[in-house]
Amino acid sequence: MTSLFDGIAQNKFLVIGRAGIDFFTDPGVAAEDAETVGVGLGGSSANIAAGICKLGGQASLVTRVSDDSAGSYCVGQLKRYGVGTEYVTPVGGEYRNSLAFYESRMEGHRNVIYRNGAADFQMDADDVAAVDYDKFGALITAGTVFAAEPSRSATFAAFDRAKAAGLPIIFDVDYRPYSWPSPQVAEDVLSRAAAASDMIVGNDEEFGFMAGGLDKGLAKAKALAEESATIVVYKMGEDGAITFAGGEEIRTGIWPVEAMKPTGAGDSFMAGLVTGLAGGQTLRDAILRGSACASVTVSRPGCAPAMADTPTLMTFMAEHPGPTDA
């Protein structure tokens, strides 16, 4: 088994999960007042893959898209960002790509995601069996991929195939209640995925959910680091993050900005973190890099379009007074 750090160092990631379309209002505009909207690539896994490529890494996405213009839009956008689409498979019938519509404002922010009959949930065992795992250094997925079958079983099968090929598993908990049949199923499945992962990233509410109470989340994160995972990142919003690794606790702050909207922060954090580690940064510096990526993303419209490329990130970090103290 390749170590987590050696796998990430290859900077070639297999990302599993959805690609969708985002519609978003102009800055400060409520949905009911919008006369035009922006459009961009969305979906947590697609965002992570796009963010990795914008920061100089390589990523290919494994998913299903609808066999229509919405699906072809998503594939076209993935290609635009340099994401490999060799494992993106169209599905026909009544299945449709997910659609998010959100407001580019913080006060009263609203975000609705349509996932009825979602195409990405149709990813199956054949899709993950077709992947050449030897081409990649690590596998990344987000929790939404586990919310329904056959995608859930297919992703666990991909975990097994990745481990057999020596790839470490990186898991963004990304709990979205509306996608799941019940909280009980979500708690069980997400906990199972976390136990199988080498690196786990989630916020305080997500770890608390897996632990059965918000007050138990920090202990859950620490226990996962002690029992199975190499790195566990416990995010706390404006209060920064606590990272458990190698028996240490690393506390980091955030890069304060005037946020335009809250969406996309977690996906860009993951992209910045893994590409920072791939570039040889210390874990602390890579976490701060991920935090800077999140700040760039929330200050601009869209998700994938808002994510920083390397020049943008370097300029932001050079001109910003620096992260807050942890």
PyMOL commands that set and color helices and strands:
alter all, ss='L'
color gray80, all
select helices_A, chain A and resi 4-9+31-33+44-54+69-80+119-122+125-129+133-135+143-146+151-164+177-179+183-195+204-211+214-227+237-239+265-278+283-298+304-306+310-319
alter helices_A, ss='H'
color red, helices_A
select strands_A, chain A and resi 12-16+20-25+37-42+58-66+84-91+99-102+111-114+138-142+169-172+199-203+231-235+241-245+248-252
alter strands_A, ss='S'
color yellow, strands_A
deselect
rebuild
show_as cartoon
